[in-house]
Amino acid sequence: MPTAEDGKIRSFIAVDLSPPVLAAMGRLLDQFRRLKCDIRWVQAEGMHVTLKFLGWVDPARLEQVHPVLA
């Protein structure tokens, strides 16, 4: 996970995708890759749905987020 020089972590709240959805996204990405577009592709396994981008957060503050999300 990338960290800023001041020790903060780039953070967001996200939902993981199910294995069948990831597999379908992988197949779709394979089709797009064949088009040879100038796009930076990600691996399907790393895909998620971002609900809220939090920005650069002090790691101590992240401890407060976990119970709220649970």
All heavy atoms as TSV, in Angstrom:
chain	resi	resn	atom	element	x	y	z
A	1	MET	N	N	0.840	-1.169	0.000
A	1	MET	CA	C	0.000	0.000	0.000
A	1	MET	C	C	0.892	1.241	0.000
A	1	MET	O	O	1.785	1.355	0.824
A	1	MET	CB	C	-0.885	-0.050	1.246
A	1	MET	CG	C	-1.944	0.988	1.273
A	1	MET	SD	S	-3.070	0.878	2.710
A	1	MET	CE	C	-3.516	-0.833	2.735
A	2	PRO	N	N	0.656	2.188	-0.903
A	2	PRO	CA	C	1.521	3.368	-0.967
A	2	PRO	C	C	1.355	4.254	0.272
A	2	PRO	O	O	0.263	4.382	0.805
A	2	PRO	CB	C	1.059	4.098	-2.222
A	2	PRO	CG	C	-0.201	3.477	-2.639
A	2	PRO	CD	C	-0.360	2.190	-1.928
A	3	THR	N	N	2.444	4.830	0.717
A	3	THR	CA	C	2.383	5.760	1.845
A	3	THR	C	C	2.988	7.081	1.435
A	3	THR	O	O	3.917	7.137	0.646
A	3	THR	CB	C	3.123	5.210	3.076
A	3	THR	OG1	O	4.469	4.944	2.717
A	3	THR	CG2	C	2.479	3.955	3.615
A	4	ALA	N	N	2.461	8.145	2.009
A	4	ALA	CA	C	2.995	9.482	1.779
A	4	ALA	C	C	4.232	9.652	2.635
A	4	ALA	O	O	4.486	8.878	3.550
A	4	ALA	CB	C	1.940	10.527	2.126
A	5	GLU	N	N	4.991	10.683	2.359
A	5	GLU	CA	C	6.208	10.941	3.126
A	5	GLU	C	C	5.907	11.162	4.597
A	5	GLU	O	O	6.736	10.883	5.454
A	5	GLU	CB	C	6.950	12.138	2.547
A	5	GLU	CG	C	7.611	11.830	1.219
A	5	GLU	CD	C	8.431	12.991	0.700
A	5	GLU	OE1	O	8.844	13.852	1.501
A	5	GLU	OE2	O	8.651	13.033	-0.516
A	6	ASP	N	N	4.738	11.660	4.921
A	6	ASP	CA	C	4.393	11.913	6.323
A	6	ASP	C	C	3.773	10.682	6.988
A	6	ASP	O	O	3.216	10.767	8.070
A	6	ASP	CB	C	3.467	13.120	6.444
A	6	ASP	CG	C	2.173	12.960	5.673
A	6	ASP	OD1	O	1.958	11.898	5.053
A	6	ASP	OD2	O	1.362	13.896	5.695
A	7	GLY	N	N	3.850	9.520	6.321
A	7	GLY	CA	C	3.369	8.270	6.908
A	7	GLY	C	C	1.909	7.976	6.675
A	7	GLY	O	O	1.406	6.945	7.117
A	8	LYS	N	N	1.202	8.851	6.005
A	8	LYS	CA	C	-0.220	8.624	5.753
A	8	LYS	C	C	-0.405	7.584	4.652
A	8	LYS	O	O	0.462	7.385	3.814
A	8	LYS	CB	C	-0.922	9.926	5.391
A	8	LYS	CG	C	-0.954	10.891	6.560
A	8	LYS	CD	C	-1.710	12.134	6.222
A	8	LYS	CE	C	-1.746	13.053	7.444
A	8	LYS	NZ	N	-2.464	14.293	7.144
A	9	ILE	N	N	-1.552	6.922	4.676
A	9	ILE	CA	C	-1.860	5.856	3.728
A	9	ILE	C	C	-3.014	6.301	2.827
A	9	ILE	O	O	-4.024	6.821	3.302
A	9	ILE	CB	C	-2.263	4.572	4.479
A	9	ILE	CG1	C	-1.105	4.098	5.350
A	9	ILE	CG2	C	-2.682	3.482	3.502
A	9	ILE	CD1	C	-1.463	2.954	6.274
A	10	ARG	N	N	-2.850	6.098	1.522
A	10	ARG	CA	C	-3.921	6.400	0.560
A	10	ARG	C	C	-5.026	5.375	0.793
A	10	ARG	O	O	-4.827	4.170	0.619
A	10	ARG	CB	C	-3.370	6.291	-0.860
A	10	ARG	CG	C	-4.333	6.730	-1.920
A	10	ARG	CD	C	-3.619	6.729	-3.276
A	10	ARG	NE	N	-4.487	7.187	-4.313
A	10	ARG	CZ	C	-5.240	6.402	-5.075
A	10	ARG	NH1	N	-5.189	5.107	-4.924
A	10	ARG	NH2	N	-6.022	6.902	-5.996
A	11	SER	N	N	-6.197	5.845	1.200
A	11	SER	CA	C	-7.234	4.942	1.699
A	11	SER	C	C	-8.571	5.141	1.004
A	11	SER	O	O	-8.899	6.240	0.552
A	11	SER	CB	C	-7.426	5.176	3.201
A	11	SER	OG	O	-6.202	5.074	3.883
A	12	PHE	N	N	-9.330	4.052	0.976
A	12	PHE	CA	C	-10.673	4.099	0.432
A	12	PHE	C	C	-11.485	2.957	1.020
A	12	PHE	O	O	-10.939	1.992	1.546
A	12	PHE	CB	C	-10.660	4.004	-1.099
A	12	PHE	CG	C	-9.890	2.834	-1.635
A	12	PHE	CD1	C	-10.509	1.625	-1.877
A	12	PHE	CD2	C	-8.530	2.938	-1.893
A	12	PHE	CE1	C	-9.798	0.538	-2.365
A	12	PHE	CE2	C	-7.814	1.866	-2.381
A	12	PHE	CZ	C	-8.453	0.663	-2.615
A	13	ILE	N	N	-12.796	3.093	0.951
A	13	ILE	CA	C	-13.714	2.044	1.390
A	13	ILE	C	C	-14.197	1.357	0.120
A	13	ILE	O	O	-14.676	2.015	-0.802
A	13	ILE	CB	C	-14.887	2.635	2.180
A	13	ILE	CG1	C	-14.355	3.332	3.435
A	13	ILE	CG2	C	-15.898	1.552	2.537
A	13	ILE	CD1	C	-15.380	4.181	4.152
A	14	ALA	N	N	-14.038	0.032	0.082
A	14	ALA	CA	C	-14.367	-0.695	-1.145
A	14	ALA	C	C	-15.032	-2.029	-0.827
A	14	ALA	O	O	-14.935	-2.540	0.284
A	14	ALA	CB	C	-13.100	-0.936	-1.963
A	15	VAL	N	N	-15.692	-2.552	-1.834
A	15	VAL	CA	C	-16.325	-3.869	-1.753
A	15	VAL	C	C	-15.622	-4.780	-2.750
A	15	VAL	O	O	-15.436	-4.407	-3.918
A	15	VAL	CB	C	-17.832	-3.774	-2.098
A	15	VAL	CG1	C	-18.475	-5.138	-2.105
A	15	VAL	CG2	C	-18.542	-2.843	-1.129
A	16	ASP	N	N	-15.206	-5.951	-2.275
A	16	ASP	CA	C	-14.604	-6.932	-3.178
A	16	ASP	C	C	-15.677	-7.527	-4.080
A	16	ASP	O	O	-16.851	-7.623	-3.692
A	16	ASP	CB	C	-13.938	-8.057	-2.386
A	16	ASP	CG	C	-12.668	-7.594	-1.694
A	16	ASP	OD1	O	-11.994	-6.699	-2.231
A	16	ASP	OD2	O	-12.365	-8.134	-0.620
A	17	LEU	N	N	-15.282	-7.918	-5.272
A	17	LEU	CA	C	-16.196	-8.561	-6.209
A	17	LEU	C	C	-16.124	-10.075	-6.035
A	17	LEU	O	O	-15.081	-10.615	-5.677
A	17	LEU	CB	C	-15.824	-8.167	-7.640
A	17	LEU	CG	C	-15.879	-6.656	-7.924
A	17	LEU	CD1	C	-15.333	-6.366	-9.310
A	17	LEU	CD2	C	-17.293	-6.129	-7.780
A	18	SER	N	N	-17.218	-10.741	-6.307
A	18	SER	CA	C	-17.274	-12.194	-6.158
A	18	SER	C	C	-16.414	-12.873	-7.229
A	18	SER	O	O	-16.169	-12.292	-8.297
A	18	SER	CB	C	-18.716	-12.678	-6.264
A	18	SER	OG	O	-19.183	-12.506	-7.590
A	19	PRO	N	N	-15.965	-14.099	-6.980
A	19	PRO	CA	C	-15.157	-14.816	-7.977
A	19	PRO	C	C	-15.822	-14.917	-9.352
A	19	PRO	O	O	-15.143	-14.713	-10.366
A	19	PRO	CB	C	-14.937	-16.190	-7.343
A	19	PRO	CG	C	-14.945	-15.905	-5.871
A	19	PRO	CD	C	-16.007	-14.838	-5.704
A	20	PRO	N	N	-17.130	-15.184	-9.455
A	20	PRO	CA	C	-17.729	-15.225	-10.798
A	20	PRO	C	C	-17.669	-13.870	-11.522
A	20	PRO	O	O	-17.436	-13.822	-12.723
A	20	PRO	CB	C	-19.185	-15.639	-10.542
A	20	PRO	CG	C	-19.175	-16.321	-9.215
A	20	PRO	CD	C	-18.091	-15.653	-8.438
A	21	VAL	N	N	-17.853	-12.787	-10.775
A	21	VAL	CA	C	-17.779	-11.452	-11.395
A	21	VAL	C	C	-16.345	-11.164	-11.827
A	21	VAL	O	O	-16.107	-10.637	-12.919
A	21	VAL	CB	C	-18.313	-10.365	-10.438
A	21	VAL	CG1	C	-18.046	-8.970	-10.985
A	21	VAL	CG2	C	-19.798	-10.560	-10.170
A	22	LEU	N	N	-15.374	-11.512	-10.986
A	22	LEU	CA	C	-13.969	-11.304	-11.350
A	22	LEU	C	C	-13.594	-12.107	-12.595
A	22	LEU	O	O	-12.881	-11.613	-13.466
A	22	LEU	CB	C	-13.055	-11.679	-10.189
A	22	LEU	CG	C	-13.095	-10.749	-8.982
A	22	LEU	CD1	C	-12.257	-11.312	-7.848
A	22	LEU	CD2	C	-12.645	-9.351	-9.358
A	23	ALA	N	N	-14.108	-13.331	-12.688
A	23	ALA	CA	C	-13.828	-14.160	-13.867
A	23	ALA	C	C	-14.418	-13.520	-15.120
A	23	ALA	O	O	-13.772	-13.465	-16.175
A	23	ALA	CB	C	-14.378	-15.567	-13.669
A	24	ALA	N	N	-15.646	-13.020	-15.008
A	24	ALA	CA	C	-16.286	-12.359	-16.155
A	24	ALA	C	C	-15.520	-11.099	-16.544
A	24	ALA	O	O	-15.326	-10.821	-17.733
A	24	ALA	CB	C	-17.740	-12.029	-15.822
A	25	MET	N	N	-15.066	-10.338	-15.551
A	25	MET	CA	C	-14.287	-9.135	-15.848
A	25	MET	C	C	-12.968	-9.498	-16.519
A	25	MET	O	O	-12.519	-8.800	-17.423
A	25	MET	CB	C	-14.018	-8.349	-14.560
A	25	MET	CG	C	-15.256	-7.735	-13.940
A	25	MET	SD	S	-16.087	-6.567	-15.028
A	25	MET	CE	C	-14.873	-5.289	-15.138
A	26	GLY	N	N	-12.354	-10.592	-16.082
A	26	GLY	CA	C	-11.115	-11.041	-16.712
A	26	GLY	C	C	-11.312	-11.357	-18.179
A	26	GLY	O	O	-10.489	-10.996	-19.026
A	27	ARG	N	N	-12.417	-12.026	-18.496
A	27	ARG	CA	C	-12.712	-12.342	-19.908
A	27	ARG	C	C	-12.945	-11.062	-20.710
A	27	ARG	O	O	-12.476	-10.934	-21.844
A	27	ARG	CB	C	-13.915	-13.274	-20.000
A	27	ARG	CG	C	-13.642	-14.677	-19.483
A	27	ARG	CD	C	-14.777	-15.635	-19.775
A	27	ARG	NE	N	-16.018	-15.238	-19.124
A	27	ARG	CZ	C	-16.379	-15.584	-17.888
A	27	ARG	NH1	N	-15.573	-16.312	-17.137
A	27	ARG	NH2	N	-17.544	-15.201	-17.393
A	28	LEU	N	N	-13.648	-10.120	-20.131
A	28	LEU	CA	C	-13.903	-8.852	-20.810
A	28	LEU	C	C	-12.602	-8.082	-21.033
A	28	LEU	O	O	-12.362	-7.537	-22.117
A	28	LEU	CB	C	-14.881	-8.016	-19.983
A	28	LEU	CG	C	-15.335	-6.697	-20.578
A	28	LEU	CD1	C	-16.074	-6.915	-21.892
A	28	LEU	CD2	C	-16.223	-5.960	-19.590
A	29	LEU	N	N	-11.730	-8.059	-20.024
A	29	LEU	CA	C	-10.443	-7.382	-20.168
A	29	LEU	C	C	-9.606	-8.017	-21.265
A	29	LEU	O	O	-8.924	-7.312	-22.018
A	29	LEU	CB	C	-9.681	-7.402	-18.853
A	29	LEU	CG	C	-10.193	-6.454	-17.774
A	29	LEU	CD1	C	-9.456	-6.697	-16.471
A	29	LEU	CD2	C	-10.043	-5.016	-18.210
A	30	ASP	N	N	-9.640	-9.336	-21.353
A	30	ASP	CA	C	-8.893	-10.017	-22.414
A	30	ASP	C	C	-9.350	-9.543	-23.793
A	30	ASP	O	O	-8.537	-9.342	-24.695
A	30	ASP	CB	C	-9.062	-11.533	-22.307
A	30	ASP	CG	C	-8.299	-12.117	-21.139
A	30	ASP	OD1	O	-7.374	-11.447	-20.625
A	30	ASP	OD2	O	-8.632	-13.251	-20.732
A	31	GLN	N	N	-10.656	-9.348	-23.953
A	31	GLN	CA	C	-11.174	-8.859	-25.236
A	31	GLN	C	C	-10.676	-7.443	-25.513
A	31	GLN	O	O	-10.275	-7.117	-26.629
A	31	GLN	CB	C	-12.701	-8.890	-25.234
A	31	GLN	CG	C	-13.279	-10.280	-25.220
A	31	GLN	CD	C	-14.794	-10.272	-25.116
A	31	GLN	OE1	O	-15.430	-9.217	-25.157
A	31	GLN	NE2	N	-15.381	-11.441	-24.973
A	32	PHE	N	N	-10.688	-6.578	-24.512
A	32	PHE	CA	C	-10.220	-5.201	-24.689
A	32	PHE	C	C	-8.727	-5.148	-24.974
A	32	PHE	O	O	-8.268	-4.330	-25.762
A	32	PHE	CB	C	-10.552	-4.342	-23.463
A	32	PHE	CG	C	-11.990	-3.908	-23.402
A	32	PHE	CD1	C	-12.761	-4.192	-22.285
A	32	PHE	CD2	C	-12.568	-3.203	-24.437
A	32	PHE	CE1	C	-14.070	-3.790	-22.213
A	32	PHE	CE2	C	-13.890	-2.797	-24.389
A	32	PHE	CZ	C	-14.644	-3.092	-23.265
A	33	ARG	N	N	-7.950	-6.008	-24.315
A	33	ARG	CA	C	-6.497	-6.005	-24.525
A	33	ARG	C	C	-6.158	-6.300	-25.984
A	33	ARG	O	O	-5.175	-5.797	-26.510
A	33	ARG	CB	C	-5.830	-7.031	-23.616
A	33	ARG	CG	C	-5.710	-6.576	-22.191
A	33	ARG	CD	C	-4.916	-7.572	-21.353
A	33	ARG	NE	N	-4.909	-7.160	-19.971
A	33	ARG	CZ	C	-5.605	-7.745	-18.998
A	33	ARG	NH1	N	-6.355	-8.790	-19.258
A	33	ARG	NH2	N	-5.535	-7.297	-17.768
A	34	ARG	N	N	-6.958	-7.112	-26.635
A	34	ARG	CA	C	-6.709	-7.449	-28.048
A	34	ARG	C	C	-6.860	-6.242	-28.969
A	34	ARG	O	O	-6.373	-6.253	-30.088
A	34	ARG	CB	C	-7.661	-8.565	-28.485
A	34	ARG	CG	C	-7.282	-9.900	-27.903
A	34	ARG	CD	C	-8.128	-11.029	-28.482
A	34	ARG	NE	N	-8.361	-11.975	-27.424
A	34	ARG	CZ	C	-9.541	-12.395	-27.000
A	34	ARG	NH1	N	-10.638	-11.993	-27.579
A	34	ARG	NH2	N	-9.639	-13.242	-26.004
A	35	LEU	N	N	-7.540	-5.211	-28.501
A	35	LEU	CA	C	-7.737	-4.005	-29.311
A	35	LEU	C	C	-6.484	-3.138	-29.377
A	35	LEU	O	O	-6.417	-2.194	-30.148
A	35	LEU	CB	C	-8.904	-3.177	-28.753
A	35	LEU	CG	C	-10.264	-3.868	-28.770
A	35	LEU	CD1	C	-11.303	-2.974	-28.083
A	35	LEU	CD2	C	-10.699	-4.205	-30.190
A	36	LYS	N	N	-5.486	-3.451	-28.525
A	36	LYS	CA	C	-4.201	-2.730	-28.508
A	36	LYS	C	C	-4.384	-1.241	-28.235
A	36	LYS	O	O	-3.722	-0.387	-28.822
A	36	LYS	CB	C	-3.445	-2.926	-29.829
A	36	LYS	CG	C	-3.220	-4.371	-30.206
A	36	LYS	CD	C	-2.231	-5.014	-29.283
A	36	LYS	CE	C	-1.956	-6.432	-29.781
A	36	LYS	NZ	N	-1.388	-7.279	-28.790
A	37	CYS	N	N	-5.316	-0.913	-27.346
A	37	CYS	CA	C	-5.531	0.481	-26.960
A	37	CYS	C	C	-4.421	0.933	-26.013
A	37	CYS	O	O	-3.815	0.116	-25.328
A	37	CYS	CB	C	-6.869	0.628	-26.256
A	37	CYS	SG	S	-8.275	0.194	-27.288
A	38	ASP	N	N	-4.184	2.211	-25.966
A	38	ASP	CA	C	-3.170	2.766	-25.074
A	38	ASP	C	C	-3.793	2.978	-23.691
A	38	ASP	O	O	-4.077	4.098	-23.271
A	38	ASP	CB	C	-2.638	4.078	-25.634
A	38	ASP	CG	C	-1.470	4.614	-24.830
A	38	ASP	OD1	O	-0.811	3.810	-24.129
A	38	ASP	OD2	O	-1.235	5.827	-24.884
A	39	ILE	N	N	-4.029	1.864	-23.010
A	39	ILE	CA	C	-4.693	1.876	-21.715
A	39	ILE	C	C	-3.862	1.061	-20.735
A	39	ILE	O	O	-3.319	0.017	-21.089
A	39	ILE	CB	C	-6.114	1.265	-21.820
A	39	ILE	CG1	C	-6.974	2.119	-22.751
A	39	ILE	CG2	C	-6.752	1.129	-20.450
A	39	ILE	CD1	C	-8.333	1.523	-23.038
A	40	ARG	N	N	-3.772	1.536	-19.499
A	40	ARG	CA	C	-3.079	0.781	-18.446
A	40	ARG	C	C	-4.088	-0.179	-17.831
A	40	ARG	O	O	-4.990	0.215	-17.111
A	40	ARG	CB	C	-2.538	1.733	-17.385
A	40	ARG	CG	C	-1.736	1.017	-16.326
A	40	ARG	CD	C	-1.192	2.016	-15.298
A	40	ARG	NE	N	-1.101	1.326	-14.030
A	40	ARG	CZ	C	-1.888	1.520	-12.988
A	40	ARG	NH1	N	-2.833	2.420	-13.038
A	40	ARG	NH2	N	-1.725	0.837	-11.880
A	41	TRP	N	N	-3.955	-1.450	-18.168
A	41	TRP	CA	C	-4.894	-2.460	-17.699
A	41	TRP	C	C	-4.496	-2.958	-16.323
A	41	TRP	O	O	-3.327	-3.029	-15.983
A	41	TRP	CB	C	-4.923	-3.644	-18.675
A	41	TRP	CG	C	-5.354	-3.251	-20.053
A	41	TRP	CD1	C	-4.553	-3.119	-21.139
A	41	TRP	CD2	C	-6.673	-2.922	-20.483
A	41	TRP	NE1	N	-5.295	-2.729	-22.214
A	41	TRP	CE2	C	-6.600	-2.601	-21.850
A	41	TRP	CE3	C	-7.905	-2.876	-19.841
A	41	TRP	CZ2	C	-7.714	-2.244	-22.596
A	41	TRP	CZ3	C	-9.015	-2.512	-20.586
A	41	TRP	CH2	C	-8.912	-2.197	-21.945
A	42	VAL	N	N	-5.488	-3.326	-15.526
A	42	VAL	CA	C	-5.253	-3.940	-14.218
A	42	VAL	C	C	-5.617	-5.413	-14.308
A	42	VAL	O	O	-6.297	-5.839	-15.243
A	42	VAL	CB	C	-6.087	-3.260	-13.114
A	42	VAL	CG1	C	-5.704	-1.803	-12.968
A	42	VAL	CG2	C	-7.574	-3.403	-13.385
A	43	GLN	N	N	-5.155	-6.177	-13.331
A	43	GLN	CA	C	-5.553	-7.574	-13.257
A	43	GLN	C	C	-6.963	-7.642	-12.674
A	43	GLN	O	O	-7.291	-6.906	-11.737
A	43	GLN	CB	C	-4.584	-8.363	-12.364
A	43	GLN	CG	C	-3.172	-8.403	-12.889
A	43	GLN	CD	C	-3.109	-9.124	-14.235
A	43	GLN	OE1	O	-3.736	-10.152	-14.436
A	43	GLN	NE2	N	-2.361	-8.564	-15.166
A	44	ALA	N	N	-7.795	-8.521	-13.203
A	44	ALA	CA	C	-9.173	-8.651	-12.722
A	44	ALA	C	C	-9.198	-8.975	-11.234
A	44	ALA	O	O	-10.077	-8.510	-10.506
A	44	ALA	CB	C	-9.914	-9.717	-13.522
A	45	GLU	N	N	-8.214	-9.745	-10.750
A	45	GLU	CA	C	-8.187	-10.141	-9.342
A	45	GLU	C	C	-8.083	-8.941	-8.406
A	45	GLU	O	O	-8.457	-9.023	-7.242
A	45	GLU	CB	C	-7.024	-11.099	-9.067
A	45	GLU	CG	C	-7.094	-12.400	-9.820
A	45	GLU	CD	C	-6.623	-12.275	-11.276
A	45	GLU	OE1	O	-5.751	-11.442	-11.579
A	45	GLU	OE2	O	-7.157	-13.013	-12.110
A	46	GLY	N	N	-7.561	-7.838	-8.895
A	46	GLY	CA	C	-7.399	-6.650	-8.067
A	46	GLY	C	C	-8.563	-5.677	-8.153
A	46	GLY	O	O	-8.538	-4.625	-7.516
A	47	MET	N	N	-9.583	-6.015	-8.909
A	47	MET	CA	C	-10.714	-5.110	-9.084
A	47	MET	C	C	-11.620	-5.116	-7.859
A	47	MET	O	O	-11.751	-6.114	-7.166
A	47	MET	CB	C	-11.525	-5.499	-10.312
A	47	MET	CG	C	-10.840	-5.219	-11.587
A	47	MET	SD	S	-11.954	-5.555	-12.957
A	47	MET	CE	C	-11.000	-4.907	-14.271
A	48	HIS	N	N	-12.235	-3.971	-7.624
A	48	HIS	CA	C	-13.178	-3.796	-6.523
A	48	HIS	C	C	-14.083	-2.626	-6.890
A	48	HIS	O	O	-13.846	-1.941	-7.887
A	48	HIS	CB	C	-12.423	-3.506	-5.223
A	48	HIS	CG	C	-11.580	-2.267	-5.321
A	48	HIS	ND1	N	-10.258	-2.320	-5.696
A	48	HIS	CD2	C	-11.871	-0.969	-5.130
A	48	HIS	CE1	C	-9.777	-1.092	-5.726
A	48	HIS	NE2	N	-10.747	-0.249	-5.390
A	49	VAL	N	N	-15.097	-2.405	-6.095
A	49	VAL	CA	C	-15.970	-1.253	-6.267
A	49	VAL	C	C	-15.654	-0.283	-5.136
A	49	VAL	O	O	-15.821	-0.614	-3.958
A	49	VAL	CB	C	-17.458	-1.654	-6.225
A	49	VAL	CG1	C	-18.352	-0.428	-6.297
A	49	VAL	CG2	C	-17.780	-2.624	-7.341
A	50	THR	N	N	-15.156	0.899	-5.479
A	50	THR	CA	C	-14.848	1.909	-4.474
A	50	THR	C	C	-16.129	2.643	-4.097
A	50	THR	O	O	-16.804	3.197	-4.956
A	50	THR	CB	C	-13.797	2.906	-4.999
A	50	THR	OG1	O	-12.593	2.192	-5.295
A	50	THR	CG2	C	-13.505	3.991	-3.974
A	51	LEU	N	N	-16.441	2.617	-2.810
A	51	LEU	CA	C	-17.628	3.311	-2.315
A	51	LEU	C	C	-17.317	4.741	-1.897
A	51	LEU	O	O	-18.125	5.644	-2.087
A	51	LEU	CB	C	-18.215	2.551	-1.125
A	51	LEU	CG	C	-18.605	1.108	-1.384
A	51	LEU	CD1	C	-19.085	0.458	-0.096
A	51	LEU	CD2	C	-19.663	1.018	-2.470
A	52	LYS	N	N	-16.127	4.933	-1.322
A	52	LYS	CA	C	-15.735	6.254	-0.855
A	52	LYS	C	C	-14.221	6.349	-0.819
A	52	LYS	O	O	-13.557	5.507	-0.219
A	52	LYS	CB	C	-16.304	6.502	0.548
A	52	LYS	CG	C	-15.886	7.799	1.199
A	52	LYS	CD	C	-16.527	8.977	0.538
A	52	LYS	CE	C	-16.159	10.270	1.271
A	52	LYS	NZ	N	-16.505	11.441	0.529
A	53	PHE	N	N	-13.673	7.350	-1.477
A	53	PHE	CA	C	-12.243	7.606	-1.413
A	53	PHE	C	C	-11.993	8.499	-0.208
A	53	PHE	O	O	-12.610	9.554	-0.056
A	53	PHE	CB	C	-11.750	8.273	-2.703
A	53	PHE	CG	C	-10.291	8.574	-2.690
A	53	PHE	CD1	C	-9.353	7.554	-2.719
A	53	PHE	CD2	C	-9.844	9.888	-2.625
A	53	PHE	CE1	C	-7.995	7.823	-2.703
A	53	PHE	CE2	C	-8.490	10.170	-2.608
A	53	PHE	CZ	C	-7.565	9.136	-2.640
A	54	LEU	N	N	-11.109	8.084	0.688
A	54	LEU	CA	C	-10.831	8.822	1.914
A	54	LEU	C	C	-9.627	9.744	1.784
A	54	LEU	O	O	-9.462	10.658	2.576
A	54	LEU	CB	C	-10.600	7.844	3.078
A	54	LEU	CG	C	-11.745	6.886	3.371
A	54	LEU	CD1	C	-11.337	5.890	4.448
A	54	LEU	CD2	C	-13.005	7.629	3.746
A	55	GLY	N	N	-8.777	9.472	0.817
A	55	GLY	CA	C	-7.576	10.279	0.642
A	55	GLY	C	C	-6.436	9.743	1.482
A	55	GLY	O	O	-6.389	8.572	1.836
A	56	TRP	N	N	-5.492	10.615	1.812
A	56	TRP	CA	C	-4.325	10.230	2.605
A	56	TRP	C	C	-4.693	10.342	4.078
A	56	TRP	O	O	-4.997	11.417	4.573
A	56	TRP	CB	C	-3.140	11.122	2.264
A	56	TRP	CG	C	-2.646	10.886	0.874
A	56	TRP	CD1	C	-2.989	11.589	-0.247
A	56	TRP	CD2	C	-1.765	9.859	0.444
A	56	TRP	NE1	N	-2.364	11.061	-1.348
A	56	TRP	CE2	C	-1.601	9.992	-0.942
A	56	TRP	CE3	C	-1.094	8.834	1.100
A	56	TRP	CZ2	C	-0.801	9.147	-1.690
A	56	TRP	CZ3	C	-0.284	7.990	0.351
A	56	TRP	CH2	C	-0.142	8.154	-1.022
A	57	VAL	N	N	-4.679	9.205	4.774
A	57	VAL	CA	C	-5.157	9.139	6.153
A	57	VAL	C	C	-4.055	8.615	7.065
A	57	VAL	O	O	-3.324	7.683	6.705
A	57	VAL	CB	C	-6.393	8.205	6.237
A	57	VAL	CG1	C	-6.910	8.100	7.652
A	57	VAL	CG2	C	-7.492	8.671	5.289
A	58	ASP	N	N	-3.966	9.194	8.250
A	58	ASP	CA	C	-3.034	8.708	9.264
A	58	ASP	C	C	-3.462	7.300	9.672
A	58	ASP	O	O	-4.642	7.062	9.927
A	58	ASP	CB	C	-3.078	9.645	10.470
A	58	ASP	CG	C	-2.041	9.300	11.503
A	58	ASP	OD1	O	-2.128	8.207	12.089
A	58	ASP	OD2	O	-1.141	10.126	11.723
A	59	PRO	N	N	-2.544	6.335	9.723
A	59	PRO	CA	C	-2.904	4.958	10.073
A	59	PRO	C	C	-3.672	4.830	11.388
A	59	PRO	O	O	-4.561	3.985	11.511
A	59	PRO	CB	C	-1.564	4.233	10.153
A	59	PRO	CG	C	-0.664	5.019	9.274
A	59	PRO	CD	C	-1.126	6.445	9.403
A	60	ALA	N	N	-3.385	5.677	12.362
A	60	ALA	CA	C	-4.103	5.629	13.640
A	60	ALA	C	C	-5.584	5.954	13.460
A	60	ALA	O	O	-6.443	5.395	14.139
A	60	ALA	CB	C	-3.466	6.586	14.639
A	61	ARG	N	N	-5.897	6.831	12.539
A	61	ARG	CA	C	-7.304	7.187	12.272
A	61	ARG	C	C	-8.047	6.039	11.605
A	61	ARG	O	O	-9.251	5.877	11.778
A	61	ARG	CB	C	-7.392	8.426	11.365
A	61	ARG	CG	C	-6.779	9.663	11.894
A	61	ARG	CD	C	-7.648	10.689	12.586
A	61	ARG	NE	N	-9.061	10.634	12.521
A	61	ARG	CZ	C	-9.839	11.497	11.874
A	61	ARG	NH1	N	-9.319	12.451	11.159
A	61	ARG	NH2	N	-11.140	11.407	11.939
A	62	LEU	N	N	-7.317	5.230	10.824
A	62	LEU	CA	C	-7.969	4.093	10.155
A	62	LEU	C	C	-8.520	3.093	11.162
A	62	LEU	O	O	-9.519	2.425	10.894
A	62	LEU	CB	C	-6.997	3.414	9.200
A	62	LEU	CG	C	-6.619	4.219	7.962
A	62	LEU	CD1	C	-5.613	3.458	7.124
A	62	LEU	CD2	C	-7.841	4.579	7.142
A	63	GLU	N	N	-7.889	2.990	12.324
A	63	GLU	CA	C	-8.384	2.095	13.360
A	63	GLU	C	C	-9.794	2.477	13.778
A	63	GLU	O	O	-10.585	1.632	14.181
A	63	GLU	CB	C	-7.450	2.104	14.569
A	63	GLU	CG	C	-6.055	1.601	14.283
A	63	GLU	CD	C	-6.045	0.137	13.828
A	63	GLU	OE1	O	-6.855	-0.638	14.338
A	63	GLU	OE2	O	-5.225	-0.199	12.956
A	64	GLN	N	N	-10.152	3.743	13.661
A	64	GLN	CA	C	-11.488	4.223	14.018
A	64	GLN	C	C	-12.521	3.846	12.958
A	64	GLN	O	O	-13.708	3.740	13.253
A	64	GLN	CB	C	-11.484	5.729	14.205
A	64	GLN	CG	C	-10.567	6.215	15.300
A	64	GLN	CD	C	-10.405	7.731	15.295
A	64	GLN	OE1	O	-10.921	8.414	14.422
A	64	GLN	NE2	N	-9.660	8.248	16.262
A	65	VAL	N	N	-12.073	3.643	11.734
A	65	VAL	CA	C	-12.991	3.351	10.630
A	65	VAL	C	C	-13.468	1.899	10.681
A	65	VAL	O	O	-14.641	1.619	10.411
A	65	VAL	CB	C	-12.305	3.635	9.269
A	65	VAL	CG1	C	-13.167	3.197	8.113
A	65	VAL	CG2	C	-11.952	5.114	9.163
A	66	HIS	N	N	-12.605	0.983	11.048
A	66	HIS	CA	C	-12.937	-0.445	11.033
A	66	HIS	C	C	-14.206	-0.784	11.818
A	66	HIS	O	O	-15.094	-1.445	11.278
A	66	HIS	CB	C	-11.748	-1.276	11.517
A	66	HIS	CG	C	-10.610	-1.269	10.567
A	66	HIS	ND1	N	-10.319	-2.332	9.745
A	66	HIS	CD2	C	-9.707	-0.319	10.272
A	66	HIS	CE1	C	-9.275	-2.034	9.006
A	66	HIS	NE2	N	-8.879	-0.823	9.301
A	67	PRO	N	N	-14.360	-0.357	13.087
A	67	PRO	CA	C	-15.585	-0.708	13.823
A	67	PRO	C	C	-16.838	-0.098	13.209
A	67	PRO	O	O	-17.911	-0.711	13.223
A	67	PRO	CB	C	-15.354	-0.156	15.229
A	67	PRO	CG	C	-13.921	0.201	15.323
A	67	PRO	CD	C	-13.400	0.339	13.935
A	68	VAL	N	N	-16.713	1.083	12.657
A	68	VAL	CA	C	-17.874	1.753	12.055
A	68	VAL	C	C	-18.355	0.965	10.838
A	68	VAL	O	O	-19.554	0.771	10.628
A	68	VAL	CB	C	-17.519	3.202	11.656
A	68	VAL	CG1	C	-18.651	3.846	10.881
A	68	VAL	CG2	C	-17.169	4.025	12.895
A	69	LEU	N	N	-17.422	0.474	10.028
A	69	LEU	CA	C	-17.791	-0.281	8.835
A	69	LEU	C	C	-18.366	-1.653	9.190
A	69	LEU	O	O	-19.247	-2.155	8.497
A	69	LEU	CB	C	-16.586	-0.448	7.919
A	69	LEU	CG	C	-16.108	0.832	7.258
A	69	LEU	CD1	C	-14.836	0.557	6.477
A	69	LEU	CD2	C	-17.175	1.408	6.361
A	70	ALA	N	N	-17.864	-2.248	10.267
A	70	ALA	CA	C	-18.347	-3.575	10.682
A	70	ALA	C	C	-19.804	-3.481	11.091
A	70	ALA	O	O	-20.608	-4.324	10.843
A	70	ALA	CB	C	-17.498	-4.102	11.829
